[in-house]
Amino acid sequence: MMQEADDLRLLVAPDKWFSVRAAVLLVHGTDVLVRVMSLPQGQTGILLPGGAVKFNESAVDAGAREMHEELKLDDLDLRMVGVTENFWPLNQEVQAHQLMMIMMATLSADQYAHVQSLDMEQVDLPAHTRLAWLPLAQVRASIRPTAVGALLGTDDQVHYGVDRRDA
């Protein structure tokens, strides 16, 4: 996990880590863009693209900045769709508490084509990141944190969820 200046990612005690993350649900048709990651025991997990909110930055501004840095996407019509509180062990000694602000944007055909042709060497994503377009139903069922899946809907309401994991 990369720490940048003014990120709202803080070690608040030797065993407590807190962060505020902006995540963006990018939709094209019935599919959602996700980051696919490797998990222990050969499993895979999926996350929404996004990153840390910076001090004095709104979640929507952070989402727009992250989409520019990670995907070179600009001019997105981002709208807030949910907030989750996520709790999990960061490692053996440190417990994590995260507020995730989730925005949504529907991509145009041109924006979708841009993402499809993205040069992964030219964007700010962790090494070995794989992007995939998955059906919304599959994303709901397998995304991490799990609370995100429960609030991914098609209505215009803002949703709230909590995810507590022991491991």
C-alpha positions in Angstrom: 0.0 0.0 0.0 1.5 3.3 -1.1 1.3 6.3 1.2 1.4 9.7 -0.5 1.4 13.2 1.0 -1.9 14.2 2.7 -3.5 10.8 2.2 -6.1 10.0 4.8 -4.4 6.7 5.7 -3.1 6.9 9.2 -1.6 4.6 11.8 -3.5 6.0 14.8 -1.9 3.6 17.3 0.7 0.9 16.9 -2.1 -1.6 16.3 -4.7 0.6 14.6 -4.8 1.8 11.0 -7.6 4.1 9.6 -8.2 5.2 6.1 -10.8 7.0 3.9 -11.0 5.6 0.4 -12.8 6.8 -2.7 -14.0 3.9 -4.9 -15.6 4.3 -8.3 -18.2 2.0 -9.9 -17.7 2.4 -13.6 -20.6 1.0 -15.6 -20.9 0.2 -19.3 -24.1 -1.5 -20.2 -24.6 -4.2 -17.6 -20.9 -4.6 -16.8 -18.7 -3.0 -14.1 -15.0 -2.3 -14.3 -13.1 -4.0 -11.4 -9.5 -4.6 -10.4 -8.7 -8.3 -10.0 -6.2 -9.3 -7.3 -4.6 -12.5 -6.1 -5.5 -13.8 -2.7 -4.0 -16.5 -0.5 -4.7 -20.2 -1.5 -4.8 -19.3 -5.2 -8.1 -17.4 -4.9 -8.9 -14.1 -6.6 -10.7 -11.1 -5.3 -12.2 -8.0 -7.0 -12.1 -4.4 -5.9 -13.5 -1.2 -7.4 -10.8 1.2 -8.8 -10.0 4.1 -6.5 -7.7 5.2 -3.8 -7.1 7.3 -0.7 -8.9 10.5 -0.2 -6.5 13.4 0.6 -6.9 15.9 3.5 -9.2 18.7 2.5 -10.4 16.8 -0.7 -14.0 15.7 -1.2 -14.7 12.1 -1.9 -16.1 13.0 -5.4 -12.9 15.1 -6.1 -10.8 12.2 -4.9 -12.7 9.8 -7.2 -12.2 12.0 -10.2 -8.5 12.4 -9.4 -8.1 8.6 -8.9 -9.8 7.9 -12.2 -7.5 10.3 -14.0 -4.4 8.8 -12.3 -5.4 5.1 -12.6 -7.3 5.0 -15.9 -6.6 8.4 -17.6 -10.4 9.0 -17.6 -11.6 12.6 -17.3 -15.0 14.3 -17.5 -16.8 11.6 -15.6 -20.3 12.4 -14.2 -19.6 11.0 -10.7 -22.5 10.6 -8.2 -22.3 9.3 -4.7 -24.1 6.0 -4.3 -22.9 4.6 -1.0 -20.6 4.5 2.0 -19.3 1.5 3.8 -17.3 1.0 7.0 -14.9 -1.8 6.7 -13.0 -3.6 9.4 -10.3 -6.3 8.9 -6.9 -7.4 10.2 -4.3 -5.5 8.1 -1.7 -8.0 9.3 -1.0 -10.0 12.5 -0.5 -6.9 14.6 -2.7 -4.2 13.1 -6.5 -3.9 12.7 -7.9 -1.7 9.9 -10.9 0.6 9.9 -11.8 2.1 6.6 -14.6 4.5 5.4 -15.2 3.8 1.7 -17.0 6.5 -0.3 -18.5 4.9 -3.4 -19.3 6.9 -6.5 -20.8 5.7 -9.8 -20.4 6.9 -13.4 -21.7 5.5 -16.7 -19.1 5.4 -19.4 -19.7 6.5 -22.9 -18.7 4.3 -25.8 -15.6 6.5 -26.3 -14.6 6.2 -22.6 -15.2 2.4 -22.7 -13.0 2.1 -25.8 -10.3 4.2 -24.0 -10.3 1.9 -21.0 -10.1 -1.2 -23.4 -7.0 0.2 -25.1 -5.3 1.4 -21.9 -1.5 1.0 -21.7 -1.1 -0.4 -18.2 2.5 0.9 -18.1 1.2 4.5 -18.4 -1.2 4.5 -15.4 -0.9 4.6 -11.6 -1.9 1.1 -10.6 -0.1 -1.5 -8.5 2.2 -3.8 -10.5 0.4 -6.9 -11.8 -3.0 -5.2 -11.6 -5.5 -6.8 -14.0 -8.7 -4.9 -15.0 -11.9 -6.8 -16.0 -15.4 -5.9 -17.1 -17.8 -8.2 -15.1 -21.6 -8.4 -14.9 -23.0 -6.4 -12.1 -24.6 -9.5 -10.5 -21.1 -11.2 -10.4 -19.5 -8.1 -8.9 -22.3 -7.9 -6.2 -21.6 -11.5 -5.2 -17.8 -11.4 -5.1 -16.5 -7.9 -4.4 -14.4 -7.0 -1.4 -15.4 -5.6 1.0 -18.5 -7.6 0.9 -20.6 -4.7 2.2 -20.0 -3.0 -1.2 -21.9 -5.7 -3.0 -25.0 -5.3 -0.9 -25.4 -1.7 -1.8 -24.6 -1.8 -5.5 -28.0 -1.1 -7.0 -29.6 0.8 -9.8 -31.7 3.2 -7.7 -30.7 6.8 -7.0 -30.5 6.5 -3.2 -27.3 6.6 -1.2 -26.7 3.3 0.7 -24.7 2.5 3.8 -23.1 -0.9 4.8 -20.7 -2.4 7.2 -18.2 -5.2 6.6 -16.4 -6.9 9.5 -13.8 -9.6 8.7 -11.7 -11.6 11.1 -9.3 -12.6 8.4 
